[in-house]
């Protein structure tokens, strides 16, 4: 089931911060267009559990994928395995945003923000499902970590798509410019550990303090 589009997150993606709220007409548009985005979405996901090897100097092996990323290495420190994870809202959401762009820039911006908020909500729901499965084995998950974040090379989008066979399973591919298609999609690595490690979720746990979307 497709989750609700979180209104507060849509506002955040649109740049409302510090208690600022949209005017009445913009609120109406956010509610209307968020509903359209949710109707257009067909969330699908693929996941695989892989062995993990941590080397020196940022070296990480995710199954047969060799990565050099100090940030990913820190995130996975102490883990015994990992999940590769991919999810998408589907191509119809991209088409909805494109049609909105042809009408009004403001509508396109709201649709895009709603879709961004929705794909994160979908990821959070699937992440919670994996967390419960891990807990049943006495294991714990680390925060998901996506290619393109920190020094985790975005080129590894291709590896995740290959291993999970997302073109066949999800209709999810990687463009020549290393962007995911459909655009409202996410790939990530999730570490599996034998012990919990406290972490702050969301922007509070992110090192990128100059991000325009920071809460």
Secondary structure, DSSP 8 states (H G I E B T S, - for coil): ------HHHHHHHTT--TT----HHHHHHHHHHHHHHHHH---EEEEEEEEEEE-STTEEEETTEEEE-HHHHHHTTTEEEEEEEEEE--HHHHHHHHHHHHH-HHHHHHHHHHHHHHHHHHHHHHHHHHHHHHHHTT-EE---B-TTSTTS-GGGHHHHHHHHTHHHHTS-EE-TTS-EESSSEEEEEEEEESS------GGGG-S-TT-TT--
